[in-house]
Amino acid sequence: MSMKAKKSNYARVWAWKGSRLQGVFILILGLAAGYVSIMLPLQQAYRKAPEVYPTFKLAFLSPALVILGILAIIVPSVTTDQTFLLSGPKKLSFTGWILVIALLAVGIGTYYLLHQQLSSLGYKLPIF
């Protein structure tokens, strides 16, 4: 095997492992964001804290980060060459559109459920 072939093979393996490592990092970031923005405010509300300070923007983004992290672990091309999501330069593929719509639905659903749960426990919170 020539040196050029070895370098090419090494680069492919590193890109594959690197993208999975990025996926693990994104997954951990999403789980941490979910804990801080969803779990902690709910725990405070169940303990009858006088005030609860949820970060709804982070609650909206945390499920998307978790899903993207898992997707990057399963399909490494999500973080390397994006062929899974893009059909051309700056053009989403069908799968990309499905993913964007699903991430929006999950984020909005999480935001809504957190707001409803905290409101049902008697906390007055702004919608946005």
C-alpha positions as CSV (number, residue, x, y, z in Angstrom):
1,M,0.0,0.0,0.0
2,S,1.4,3.4,-0.9
3,M,1.9,6.3,1.5
4,K,-0.8,8.3,-0.4
5,A,-3.3,5.5,0.0
6,K,-2.4,5.1,3.7
7,K,-2.9,8.9,4.3
8,S,-6.2,8.9,2.4
9,N,-7.4,5.9,4.5
10,Y,-6.3,7.5,7.7
11,A,-8.1,10.7,6.8
12,R,-11.3,8.9,6.1
13,V,-11.1,6.9,9.4
14,W,-10.3,10.1,11.4
15,A,-13.2,12.0,9.7
16,W,-15.5,9.1,10.6
17,K,-14.3,9.0,14.2
18,G,-14.2,12.7,14.5
19,S,-17.8,13.2,13.3
20,R,-19.0,10.6,15.8
21,L,-17.0,12.4,18.5
22,Q,-18.7,15.6,17.5
23,G,-22.0,13.8,17.8
24,V,-21.2,12.6,21.3
25,F,-20.3,16.2,22.2
26,I,-23.5,17.6,20.8
27,L,-25.5,14.9,22.6
28,I,-23.9,15.7,25.9
29,L,-24.4,19.4,25.3
30,G,-28.1,18.8,24.6
31,L,-28.6,16.6,27.7
32,A,-26.9,19.3,29.9
33,A,-29.1,22.0,28.3
34,G,-32.2,19.9,28.9
35,Y,-31.2,19.3,32.5
36,V,-30.6,23.0,33.2
37,S,-33.6,24.4,31.2
38,I,-36.2,21.7,31.8
39,M,-35.4,19.4,34.8
40,L,-34.1,22.0,37.3
41,P,-37.1,24.4,36.8
42,L,-39.5,21.5,37.2
43,Q,-37.8,20.3,40.3
44,Q,-38.0,23.8,41.7
45,A,-41.7,24.0,40.9
46,Y,-42.4,20.7,42.5
47,R,-40.6,21.8,45.6
48,K,-42.9,24.9,45.7
49,A,-40.1,27.4,45.1
50,P,-41.3,31.1,45.3
51,E,-40.1,31.7,41.7
52,V,-38.9,29.6,38.9
53,Y,-36.6,30.8,36.1
54,P,-36.8,28.5,33.1
55,T,-34.9,29.3,30.0
56,F,-37.4,28.6,27.3
57,K,-35.0,29.2,24.4
58,L,-32.7,26.5,25.8
59,A,-35.7,24.2,26.4
60,F,-36.6,24.7,22.8
61,L,-33.1,23.9,21.6
62,S,-32.1,21.0,23.9
63,P,-34.2,18.3,22.2
64,A,-32.9,19.4,18.8
65,L,-29.3,19.1,20.1
66,V,-30.0,15.6,21.5
67,I,-31.6,14.5,18.3
68,L,-28.8,15.9,16.1
69,G,-26.1,14.4,18.4
70,I,-27.7,11.0,18.1
71,L,-28.1,11.4,14.4
72,A,-24.4,12.5,14.1
73,I,-23.4,9.3,16.0
74,I,-25.4,7.1,13.7
75,V,-24.9,8.9,10.4
76,P,-21.4,10.5,10.5
77,S,-21.9,12.4,7.2
78,V,-24.2,14.8,9.1
79,T,-21.2,16.6,10.5
80,T,-18.6,16.0,7.8
81,D,-19.9,16.5,4.3
82,Q,-23.7,17.0,5.0
83,T,-24.7,14.8,2.0
84,F,-27.4,13.4,4.2
85,L,-29.1,16.8,4.6
86,L,-28.2,18.8,1.5
87,S,-29.0,18.1,-2.1
88,G,-26.9,21.0,-3.4
89,P,-25.2,24.2,-2.3
90,K,-27.5,25.9,0.2
91,K,-30.4,23.5,-0.7
92,L,-32.0,21.0,1.7
93,S,-32.7,17.5,0.5
94,F,-36.0,15.8,1.3
95,T,-34.5,14.2,4.3
96,G,-33.1,17.6,5.4
97,W,-36.6,19.1,5.3
98,I,-38.1,16.2,7.2
99,L,-35.4,16.7,9.9
100,V,-35.9,20.5,10.1
101,I,-39.7,20.0,10.4
102,A,-39.3,17.3,13.0
103,L,-36.8,19.3,15.1
104,L,-39.1,22.3,15.0
105,A,-42.1,20.2,16.1
106,V,-40.1,18.6,18.9
107,G,-38.8,21.9,20.1
108,I,-42.2,23.6,20.0
109,G,-43.7,20.6,21.8
110,T,-41.1,20.6,24.5
111,Y,-41.5,24.4,25.0
112,Y,-45.3,24.1,25.1
113,L,-45.3,21.2,27.6
114,L,-42.8,22.9,29.9
115,H,-44.9,26.1,29.9
116,Q,-48.1,24.2,30.5
117,Q,-46.6,22.2,33.3
118,L,-45.2,25.2,35.1
119,S,-48.5,27.1,34.6
120,S,-50.5,24.3,36.0
121,L,-48.3,24.4,39.1
122,G,-49.4,28.0,39.6
123,Y,-46.4,30.0,38.1
124,K,-47.2,33.0,36.0
125,L,-44.8,32.9,33.0
126,P,-44.6,34.9,29.8
127,I,-45.3,32.9,26.7
128,F,-42.0,33.9,25.0
